[in-house]
Amino acid sequence: MKHTALAAALLAALTGCSLVPNYQQPAAPVAEQWDAQQAQNAQATLPAWRDFFQDPTLQALIETALKNNRDLRIAALNVDAFRAQYRIQRSARFPSIDASGGANRQRIPGNMNPAGNDATINSQYSANLGITAWELDFFNRLGSLRDQALETYFASEQAQRSTQLSLITAVATAWLNLQADQETLSLVRETLATYEDSLALVERSYDVGVATSLELQQARTSVNGARISLAQFERQSVQSRNALNLLLGGTPTVDTMTAAPLAQFEFAQLPVGLPADLLQRRPDILQAEYQLKAANANIGAARAAFFPSITLTATAGSLSPDLSGLFDGGSGSWLFKPSINIPIFNAGRLRANLDYSEIQKDIHVARYEKAIQTAFQEVADGLIERTTYQQQLTAYDALVQSSEAYYAIADRRYGEGIDNQLTLLDAQRLLFDAKQKRISTQFAQLASEINLYKALGGGYQEDNSPAPK
């Protein structure tokens, strides 16, 4: 048994074997297609963000955010940092060659001098070129760590792309949210003006004894309620502007920009393919898979730690008692010092480290599967929102039309003295509520399209750039 194990170890050393488990992509824990009513072309290609967001003002805002946003800047710097870590780990597989030189002078007392009783001064000069503690990676431990660093670097690239996609959609949503607040604010101001006109009319009627005190208080209540809404939406509008400016990197350019009404906003056609498309399109799923591959490579390094490690130190140079004779013939020197470290007893540390690596891989498998499930849910939610929000908007259009008709009839009947003011106030309130909810629903419908664009991967194309060197 011992001879068999020794032979296996020698064979592994000679062949430079890898102890990394064979990577197998986990099966996607979701259905193979969406709801039959939502099924579309399996070859669907998403538009790039410039093609999807067709509004020129919004395109300019997104460009500003991509240049100035700090979160995106941090993500890009993280990519650079992981690239540097990969290069550091990659360099460990190669020998480090150093040149050194030194001088040594020592006085030896006479009573310590075996050659006589007189004190002597010894000198030694050296110049060397050599390799220090270079590990011969027979069991691919360093190679596994290099692969882990490379996969981690790839994961950081996907994290950057995920941040970029989130930023693009966040800017678009914040811009539309600001427009929704502005439209609602204009609606509140118009409604307040209408209530104030009604209050002035009731006050004149009350002064001449036509209107009652109840009608006067009802009119005042409507005005005060509208003023409360005005203050609320003025605050909300400023806060929405501040939130957008933060996404833009603190650039206060929003105030100088105008936007089309929400009802005129349009996006490019957004095709939906099969769920399997998400595995190659969504950066967060790709990031989770690269992290899984990194954990898989780390298992190889943990396994290699059980085997002997061989290091090599070698130097060649010149040694002389006189500086002038340092490079004379016969002054050459060399050192060859191989060493081997064989783990015998470590209180289970290596076994625990391997167990930890395998558990980490299982954790990343679960994270990868959860990323797929989350993506599937987000797309499914977006598909149902696409249909139901359109139905809701159609219903609100009809509600606004009927509320306007109701208000016109109530206003005429109140002017003719047929109905009391309470009916008119009720019509005004219903019309305001219908228009406000119409604006909110319009924003929610546009935001759902943006979220669906993000859930599908945002038109991300695979980057075929070479691996870092």
C-alpha positions as CSV (number, residue, x, y, z in Angstrom):
1,M,0.0,0.0,0.0
2,K,2.8,2.4,0.9
3,H,4.7,1.6,-2.3
4,T,1.4,2.2,-4.3
5,A,0.8,5.6,-2.7
6,L,4.5,6.6,-3.2
7,A,4.3,5.6,-6.9
8,A,1.1,7.6,-7.3
9,A,2.7,10.6,-5.7
10,L,5.8,10.3,-8.0
11,L,3.6,9.9,-11.1
12,A,1.6,13.0,-10.1
13,A,4.7,14.9,-9.5
14,L,6.2,14.0,-12.9
15,T,3.0,14.8,-14.8
16,G,2.2,18.0,-13.0
17,C,-1.3,16.9,-12.2
18,S,-4.2,19.1,-11.3
19,L,-6.3,18.3,-8.2
20,V,-9.1,20.7,-9.1
21,P,-12.4,18.9,-9.5
22,N,-13.9,18.9,-13.0
23,Y,-16.3,21.8,-13.1
24,Q,-19.9,21.1,-14.1
25,Q,-22.4,23.9,-14.5
26,P,-25.3,23.3,-12.1
27,A,-28.6,22.7,-13.7
28,A,-30.9,25.8,-13.8
29,P,-33.6,25.2,-11.1
30,V,-36.3,26.9,-13.1
31,A,-38.7,26.0,-15.9
32,E,-37.4,25.8,-19.4
33,Q,-39.9,28.4,-20.7
34,W,-42.1,31.2,-19.5
35,D,-45.8,31.1,-19.3
36,A,-47.2,29.9,-22.6
37,Q,-49.0,33.2,-23.1
38,Q,-45.8,35.1,-22.7
39,A,-43.6,32.8,-24.9
40,Q,-41.7,34.6,-27.6
41,N,-38.8,34.2,-30.1
42,A,-36.1,32.1,-28.6
43,Q,-33.5,34.0,-30.6
44,A,-34.5,37.4,-29.1
45,T,-31.8,40.0,-28.9
46,L,-32.1,42.9,-26.5
47,P,-31.4,46.4,-27.7
48,A,-28.4,48.3,-26.3
49,W,-29.3,51.0,-23.7
50,R,-29.0,53.8,-26.3
51,D,-31.5,52.1,-28.5
52,F,-33.9,51.2,-25.7
53,F,-34.0,54.6,-24.1
54,Q,-34.8,56.8,-27.1
55,D,-35.3,60.1,-25.3
56,P,-32.3,62.4,-26.0
57,T,-32.5,64.1,-22.6
58,L,-32.5,60.8,-20.8
59,Q,-29.6,59.5,-22.9
60,A,-27.6,62.6,-21.9
61,L,-28.3,62.0,-18.2
62,I,-27.2,58.4,-18.5
63,E,-24.0,59.4,-20.2
64,T,-23.3,61.9,-17.3
65,A,-24.0,59.2,-14.7
66,L,-21.7,56.7,-16.4
67,K,-18.9,59.3,-16.3
68,N,-19.4,60.6,-12.8
69,N,-21.2,58.1,-10.6
70,R,-19.0,57.0,-7.6
71,D,-20.5,53.5,-7.2
72,L,-19.5,52.7,-10.8
73,R,-16.1,54.2,-10.3
74,I,-15.6,52.0,-7.2
75,A,-16.7,48.9,-9.2
76,A,-14.2,49.8,-12.0
77,L,-11.4,50.2,-9.4
78,N,-12.3,46.8,-7.9
79,V,-11.8,45.2,-11.3
80,D,-8.3,46.8,-11.5
81,A,-7.6,45.6,-7.9
82,F,-8.6,42.0,-8.7
83,R,-6.6,42.1,-11.9
84,A,-3.5,43.1,-9.9
85,Q,-4.2,40.3,-7.4
86,Y,-4.4,37.8,-10.3
87,R,-1.0,39.0,-11.6
88,I,0.5,38.6,-8.2
89,Q,-0.8,35.1,-7.8
90,R,0.3,34.2,-11.4
91,S,3.9,35.4,-10.7
92,A,4.2,32.9,-7.9
93,R,4.6,30.1,-10.4
94,F,7.8,31.6,-11.8
95,P,11.2,31.8,-10.2
96,S,12.2,35.1,-8.7
97,I,15.8,35.9,-9.8
98,D,17.7,38.4,-7.6
99,A,21.2,39.9,-7.8
100,S,23.0,40.8,-4.6
101,G,26.3,42.0,-3.4
102,G,27.9,42.4,0.0
103,A,31.1,43.1,1.9
104,N,32.2,41.9,5.3
105,R,35.1,43.0,7.4
106,Q,35.8,41.5,10.9
107,R,38.6,42.0,13.4
108,I,39.6,38.9,15.3
109,P,41.5,39.3,18.6
110,G,44.9,37.7,19.0
111,N,43.7,35.3,21.7
112,M,41.0,34.1,19.3
113,N,43.3,33.7,16.3
114,P,44.4,30.1,15.9
115,A,47.2,31.2,13.6
116,G,49.0,33.4,16.2
117,N,48.8,35.9,19.0
118,D,48.3,39.0,16.8
119,A,44.9,40.4,16.0
120,T,43.8,40.1,12.4
121,I,41.2,41.7,10.1
122,N,39.4,39.4,7.7
123,S,37.6,40.8,4.7
124,Q,35.1,39.1,2.3
125,Y,33.4,40.5,-0.8
126,S,30.6,38.7,-2.7
127,A,28.4,39.1,-5.8
128,N,25.6,36.6,-6.4
129,L,22.8,35.9,-8.8
130,G,20.3,33.4,-7.7
131,I,16.8,32.0,-7.0
132,T,15.4,31.9,-3.5
133,A,12.7,29.4,-2.3
134,W,11.1,28.8,-5.7
135,E,8.3,26.3,-5.2
136,L,8.2,23.6,-7.9
137,D,4.4,23.3,-8.5
138,F,4.3,19.6,-9.1
139,F,0.8,19.2,-7.6
140,N,-0.6,22.5,-9.2
141,R,-1.2,24.2,-5.8
142,L,0.0,27.5,-7.2
143,G,-1.8,26.9,-10.5
144,S,-5.1,26.3,-8.6
145,L,-4.6,29.6,-6.6
146,R,-3.9,31.4,-9.9
147,D,-7.1,30.0,-11.4
148,Q,-9.0,31.1,-8.4
149,A,-7.7,34.6,-8.7
150,L,-8.5,34.6,-12.4
151,E,-12.1,33.5,-11.8
152,T,-12.4,36.1,-9.1
153,Y,-11.2,38.8,-11.5
154,F,-13.8,37.7,-14.1
155,A,-16.5,37.9,-11.3
156,S,-15.4,41.4,-10.5
157,E,-15.9,42.3,-14.2
158,Q,-19.4,41.0,-14.1
159,A,-20.0,42.9,-10.9
160,Q,-18.9,46.1,-12.7
161,R,-21.3,45.4,-15.5
162,S,-24.1,44.7,-13.1
163,T,-23.4,48.0,-11.4
164,Q,-23.5,49.7,-14.7
165,L,-26.8,48.2,-15.7
166,S,-28.3,49.0,-12.3
167,L,-27.1,52.6,-12.7
168,I,-28.5,53.0,-16.2
169,T,-31.9,51.7,-15.1
170,A,-31.8,53.7,-11.8
171,V,-31.2,57.0,-13.7
172,A,-34.0,56.3,-16.1
173,T,-36.4,55.4,-13.3
174,A,-35.3,58.4,-11.2
175,W,-35.8,60.7,-14.2
176,L,-39.3,59.4,-14.9
177,N,-40.1,59.6,-11.2
178,L,-39.1,63.3,-11.2
179,Q,-41.4,63.9,-14.2
180,A,-44.2,62.1,-12.4
181,D,-43.7,64.3,-9.3
182,Q,-43.7,67.4,-11.5
183,E,-46.9,66.5,-13.3
184,T,-48.6,65.7,-10.0
185,L,-47.3,69.0,-8.6
186,S,-48.9,70.8,-11.6
187,L,-52.1,68.9,-11.1
188,V,-52.2,69.9,-7.4
189,R,-51.6,73.6,-8.2
190,E,-54.4,73.5,-10.8
191,T,-56.7,71.8,-8.3
192,L,-55.8,74.3,-5.5
193,A,-56.6,77.2,-7.9
194,T,-60.0,75.6,-8.6
195,Y,-60.7,75.1,-4.9
196,E,-59.6,78.7,-4.1
197,D,-62.0,80.0,-6.8
198,S,-64.8,78.0,-5.4
199,L,-64.0,79.2,-1.9
200,A,-64.1,82.8,-3.0
201,L,-67.4,82.2,-4.6
202,V,-68.8,80.6,-1.5
203,E,-67.5,83.4,0.7
204,R,-69.3,86.0,-1.4
205,S,-72.5,83.9,-1.3
206,Y,-72.1,83.5,2.4
207,D,-71.7,87.2,2.9
208,V,-75.0,87.9,1.2
209,G,-76.7,85.0,3.0
210,V,-77.0,82.6,0.1
211,A,-74.4,80.0,1.2
212,T,-74.5,78.3,4.6
213,S,-71.7,78.1,7.1
214,L,-71.5,74.3,6.4
215,E,-70.8,75.0,2.7
216,L,-68.2,77.6,3.7
217,Q,-66.3,75.2,5.9
218,Q,-66.5,72.5,3.2
219,A,-64.9,74.8,0.7
220,R,-62.2,75.8,3.2
221,T,-61.5,72.1,4.0
222,S,-60.9,71.4,0.4
223,V,-58.5,74.3,0.0
224,N,-56.6,73.3,3.1
225,G,-56.3,69.7,1.9
226,A,-55.0,70.9,-1.4
227,R,-52.4,73.1,0.3
228,I,-51.2,70.1,2.3
229,S,-50.9,68.1,-0.9
230,L,-49.0,71.0,-2.5
231,A,-46.4,71.1,0.3
232,Q,-46.1,67.3,0.2
233,F,-45.4,67.1,-3.6
234,E,-43.1,70.2,-3.6
235,R,-41.0,68.4,-1.0
236,Q,-41.2,65.1,-2.9
237,S,-40.2,66.8,-6.1
238,V,-37.1,68.4,-4.6
239,Q,-36.1,65.1,-3.0
240,S,-36.5,63.2,-6.3
241,R,-34.3,65.8,-8.0
242,N,-31.7,65.4,-5.3
243,A,-31.8,61.6,-5.7
244,L,-31.2,61.9,-9.4
245,N,-28.4,64.4,-8.9
246,L,-26.7,61.8,-6.6
247,L,-26.9,59.2,-9.4
248,L,-25.4,61.7,-11.8
249,G,-22.4,62.0,-9.5
250,G,-23.5,65.3,-7.9
251,T,-23.7,67.1,-11.2
252,P,-26.6,69.7,-10.8
253,T,-27.8,69.6,-14.4
254,V,-31.3,68.4,-13.9
255,D,-32.8,71.9,-13.4
256,T,-31.8,73.0,-16.9
257,M,-33.3,70.0,-18.6
258,T,-36.9,69.5,-19.8
259,A,-38.7,66.3,-20.5
260,A,-41.6,65.1,-22.5
261,P,-44.8,64.2,-20.6
262,L,-44.9,60.7,-19.3
263,A,-47.7,59.8,-21.8
264,Q,-45.2,60.5,-24.6
265,F,-42.4,58.4,-23.3
266,E,-41.7,55.4,-25.5
267,F,-39.1,52.6,-25.3
268,A,-37.8,50.3,-28.0
269,Q,-39.5,47.0,-28.5
270,L,-38.3,44.6,-25.8
271,P,-38.3,41.0,-27.0
272,V,-38.3,38.1,-24.5
273,G,-36.5,34.9,-25.2
274,L,-36.2,31.7,-23.1
275,P,-35.1,31.5,-19.5
276,A,-31.8,29.9,-20.6
277,D,-30.9,33.2,-22.2
278,L,-30.5,34.7,-18.8
279,L,-27.6,32.4,-18.0
280,Q,-25.4,34.0,-20.7
281,R,-26.9,37.5,-20.5
282,R,-27.4,38.6,-16.9
283,P,-24.2,39.8,-15.3
284,D,-25.2,38.9,-11.8
285,I,-25.7,35.3,-12.9
286,L,-22.4,35.3,-14.7
287,Q,-20.7,36.8,-11.6
288,A,-22.2,34.0,-9.4
289,E,-20.9,31.3,-11.8
290,Y,-17.4,32.8,-11.9
291,Q,-17.4,32.9,-8.1
292,L,-18.4,29.2,-8.1
293,K,-15.5,28.4,-10.5
294,A,-13.1,30.2,-8.1
295,A,-14.4,28.2,-5.2
296,N,-13.9,25.0,-7.3
297,A,-10.3,26.0,-8.0
298,N,-9.7,26.6,-4.4
299,I,-10.5,22.9,-3.6
300,G,-7.6,21.9,-5.9
301,A,-5.2,24.1,-3.8
302,A,-6.6,22.6,-0.6
303,R,-6.1,19.1,-1.9
304,A,-2.5,19.9,-3.1
305,A,-1.6,20.9,0.4
306,F,-1.7,17.3,1.5
307,F,1.2,16.4,-0.8
308,P,4.9,17.3,-0.4
309,S,6.1,20.7,-1.4
310,I,9.5,21.1,-3.0
311,T,11.3,24.4,-3.0
312,L,14.6,25.3,-4.7
313,T,17.3,27.8,-3.7
314,A,20.3,28.3,-6.0
315,T,22.9,31.0,-6.3
316,A,26.0,31.5,-8.4
317,G,28.5,34.3,-8.0
318,S,31.9,35.3,-6.9
319,L,33.6,35.4,-3.5
320,S,36.9,37.0,-2.7
321,P,38.8,38.4,0.3
322,D,39.8,41.5,-1.8
323,L,37.4,43.8,-3.7
324,S,39.9,44.0,-6.6
325,G,39.9,40.2,-7.0
326,L,36.2,39.7,-6.8
327,F,35.9,38.7,-10.4
328,D,39.3,37.1,-10.9
329,G,39.6,33.5,-12.1
330,G,39.0,30.9,-9.4
331,S,36.8,33.2,-7.3
332,G,33.5,31.7,-8.5
333,S,31.1,30.2,-6.0
334,W,27.7,28.5,-6.1
335,L,25.0,27.1,-3.9
336,F,22.3,24.5,-4.7
337,K,19.8,23.9,-1.9
338,P,16.7,21.9,-2.7
339,S,14.3,21.2,0.2
340,I,11.1,19.2,0.6
341,N,8.3,19.6,3.1
342,I,6.2,16.6,3.8
343,P,3.1,17.2,6.0
344,I,2.9,14.5,8.7
345,F,0.9,15.9,11.6
346,N,-1.1,19.1,11.7
347,A,-4.0,18.3,14.1
348,G,-6.4,18.1,11.2
349,R,-5.8,21.6,9.9
350,L,-5.4,20.4,6.2
351,R,-8.5,18.2,6.4
352,A,-10.5,21.1,7.9
353,N,-9.2,23.5,5.2
354,L,-10.3,21.1,2.5
355,D,-13.7,20.6,4.1
356,Y,-14.1,24.4,4.3
357,S,-13.2,24.8,0.6
358,E,-15.8,22.1,-0.3
359,I,-18.4,23.8,1.9
360,Q,-17.7,27.1,0.3
361,K,-18.2,25.6,-3.1
362,D,-21.6,24.2,-2.0
363,I,-22.5,27.7,-0.8
364,H,-21.6,29.2,-4.1
365,V,-23.7,26.6,-5.9
366,A,-26.7,27.6,-3.8
367,R,-26.0,31.3,-4.5
368,Y,-25.7,30.6,-8.3
369,E,-29.0,28.8,-8.2
370,K,-30.7,31.5,-6.2
371,A,-29.4,34.1,-8.7
372,I,-31.1,32.2,-11.5
373,Q,-34.3,31.8,-9.5
374,T,-34.4,35.5,-8.7
375,A,-33.8,36.4,-12.3
376,F,-36.6,34.1,-13.4
377,Q,-39.0,35.7,-10.9
378,E,-38.1,39.2,-12.0
379,V,-38.7,38.4,-15.6
380,A,-41.9,36.6,-14.9
381,D,-43.1,39.6,-12.8
382,G,-42.1,42.0,-15.5
383,L,-44.1,40.0,-18.1
384,I,-47.3,40.1,-16.1
385,E,-46.8,43.8,-15.3
386,R,-46.5,44.6,-19.0
387,T,-50.0,43.2,-19.6
388,T,-51.8,44.3,-16.4
389,Y,-50.4,47.9,-16.3
390,Q,-51.6,48.5,-19.8
391,Q,-55.1,47.3,-18.8
392,Q,-54.9,49.5,-15.8
393,L,-54.0,52.5,-17.8
394,T,-56.8,52.0,-20.2
395,A,-59.2,51.8,-17.3
396,Y,-57.8,55.0,-15.7
397,D,-58.3,56.8,-19.1
398,A,-61.9,55.8,-19.0
399,L,-62.2,56.8,-15.3
400,V,-60.6,60.3,-16.0
401,Q,-63.1,60.9,-18.8
402,S,-66.1,59.9,-16.7
403,S,-64.8,62.0,-13.8
404,E,-64.4,65.0,-16.0
405,A,-68.0,64.5,-17.3
406,Y,-69.2,64.1,-13.7
407,Y,-67.5,67.3,-12.6
408,A,-68.8,69.3,-15.6
409,I,-72.4,68.2,-14.8
410,A,-72.0,68.8,-11.1
411,D,-70.5,72.3,-11.7
412,R,-73.4,73.2,-14.0
413,R,-76.1,71.9,-11.7
414,Y,-74.5,73.7,-8.7
415,G,-74.4,76.9,-10.7
416,E,-78.1,76.4,-11.5
417,G,-78.9,75.8,-7.9
418,I,-80.1,72.2,-8.5
419,D,-77.5,70.5,-6.4
420,N,-75.6,71.6,-3.3
421,Q,-71.9,72.3,-3.0
422,L,-71.2,68.9,-1.5
423,T,-71.9,67.2,-4.9
424,L,-69.5,69.6,-6.6
425,L,-66.7,69.0,-4.1
426,D,-67.2,65.3,-4.4
427,A,-66.8,65.6,-8.2
428,Q,-63.7,67.7,-7.8
429,R,-62.2,65.3,-5.4
430,L,-62.9,62.3,-7.6
431,L,-61.4,64.0,-10.7
432,F,-58.3,65.0,-8.8
433,D,-57.9,61.5,-7.4
434,A,-58.4,59.9,-10.9
435,K,-55.8,62.1,-12.5
436,Q,-53.3,61.6,-9.8
437,K,-53.6,57.9,-9.9
438,R,-53.4,58.0,-13.7
439,I,-50.0,59.7,-13.4
440,S,-48.8,57.2,-10.8
441,T,-49.9,54.3,-12.9
442,Q,-48.3,55.8,-16.0
443,F,-45.0,56.0,-14.1
444,A,-45.4,52.5,-12.7
445,Q,-46.0,51.1,-16.2
446,L,-42.8,52.9,-17.6
447,A,-40.8,51.8,-14.6
448,S,-41.9,48.2,-15.1
449,E,-40.6,48.2,-18.6
450,I,-37.3,49.5,-17.3
451,N,-37.2,46.8,-14.7
452,L,-38.0,44.2,-17.3
453,Y,-35.1,45.5,-19.4
454,K,-32.8,45.1,-16.4
455,A,-34.2,41.7,-15.5
456,L,-33.5,40.4,-19.0
457,G,-29.9,41.5,-18.8
458,G,-30.1,44.9,-20.4
459,G,-28.8,44.0,-23.9
460,Y,-25.5,42.9,-22.4
461,Q,-23.1,41.3,-24.9
462,E,-20.4,38.9,-23.9
463,D,-17.0,40.5,-23.7
464,N,-14.4,38.5,-25.7
465,S,-11.5,40.5,-24.4
466,P,-8.4,38.3,-23.5
467,A,-7.6,37.3,-20.0
468,P,-5.2,39.6,-18.1
469,K,-1.5,38.9,-18.5
